[in-house]
Amino acid sequence: MDKLLPKAWEGLLNSSDFLPVIVKTLERIQDISWSMEPNIHENYEMVYMKKGFAVFEIAGKPVTLGPNDIVIIKPLQYHKFIVKSESGCEFIVLNFTFEDRINGEYSQIPLEDFLNFVSNEETGPYIKMKVSQKNEIVVLMNRIIKERESSEPGSEFLNYLLILELFVLLSRALKMEWENSIKSKSPKLKELIEISVNYIHTNFERNISLGDIAKYVFLSPSYFTRAFKEETGMSPINYLIKVRISRARELLEDTGLKISDIALSVGFSNQQRFNEMFKKYTQYTPLQYRKMQLNTRKHDM
């Protein structure tokens, strides 16, 4: 199968320890007389309402669903579905989990981006989204249903790729939902920036990127950069470099480490880049700075 995979998918497969697996699919039409006893699943349950209105009772909380609403119920949450439309309702259900690529064991740990959002305590026991009938997520859910019922050659492989694509789109949609939800919550956005600042101070010695920092607070790099600059007055990368330079100055003043070793220890990939950035931020080369500090100490004595 690996030889058949497009290059675009290889990166996703190689970078993810766990991959999504559809456990069960349903497409149903129920009338108002239908009732469902409260139940609980060990996997995620994703419901797309095609027509009609219903109420999901999830962990004791009523959640109204209308046409083109999607709800994702987290594992181990008691839930009950109640039809409210006189004409009934039509819906699609996908139950999914995540499989460990190494040993084939199943896990509730999904793709990293998806997990960052759905595991957030603020989202509670479920996540609700509004989409259009022609939304790519809805189109993919319908295709997955169709392919799982097909016996045509290649259907299993195609279904596998459709599932991967579904979760890429879900990750993007949920990230957008997350960003939209915090735009009107200034204190929350401020808290996220503080979390990212702490992440930089804790990880600046590593080869972290803008994408790594933005992903940590589950924001897109572009939105995160704007929010970070509004809050701190500088870009995330400039802040990261400033922290690295600050630590480098301490090492130049207090240790006899080689400049090349200092460059690597504060997160620069090579000494040339370190020299350029250090001079940009301090007006001195690292060697000039060290000599200057030594001379200052001699005079103070």
JOLINJO-V148745 format. One record per backbone hydrogen bond with DSSP energy under -1.0 kcal/mol. CO is the residue of the C=O (numbers start at 1). NH is the residue of the N-H. If there is no record, write none. Layout:
CO;NH  CO;NH
This chain:
1;4  6;9  6;10  7;11  9;13  10;14  11;15  17;101  19;99  21;97  24;95  26;93  28;91  30;89  31;34  39;79  41;76  44;96  45;73  46;94  47;71  48;92  49;68  51;90  53;84  53;85  54;65  55;82  56;63  57;80  58;61  61;58  63;56  65;54  66;69  68;131  69;49  70;129  71;47  72;127  73;45  78;59  79;39  80;57  82;55  85;88  89;30  90;50  90;51  91;28  92;48  93;26  94;46  95;23  95;24  96;44  97;21  98;107  99;19  100;104  105;100  107;98  111;115  112;116  113;117  114;118  115;119  117;120  120;123  121;124  125;74  127;72  129;70  132;135  135;139  136;140  137;141  138;142  139;143  140;144  141;145  142;146  143;147  144;148  152;155  154;158  155;159  156;160  157;161  158;162  159;163  160;164  161;165  162;166  163;167  164;168  165;169  166;170  167;171  168;172  169;173  170;174  171;175  172;176  173;177  174;178  175;179  176;180  177;181  178;182  182;185  185;189  186;190  187;191  188;192  189;193  190;194  191;195  192;196  193;197  194;198  195;199  196;200  197;201  198;202  199;203  200;204  203;206  206;208  209;213  210;214  211;215  212;216  214;219  215;218  220;224  221;225  222;226  223;227  224;228  225;229  226;230  227;231  228;232  229;233  235;239  236;240  237;241  238;242  239;243  240;244  241;245  242;246  243;247  244;248  245;249  246;250  247;251  248;252  249;253  250;254  251;255  258;262  259;263  260;264  261;265  262;266  263;268  264;267  270;274  271;275  272;276  273;277  274;278  275;279  276;280  277;281  278;282  279;283  285;289  286;290  287;291  288;292  289;293  290;294  291;295  292;296  293;297  294;298  295;299  296;300  297;301
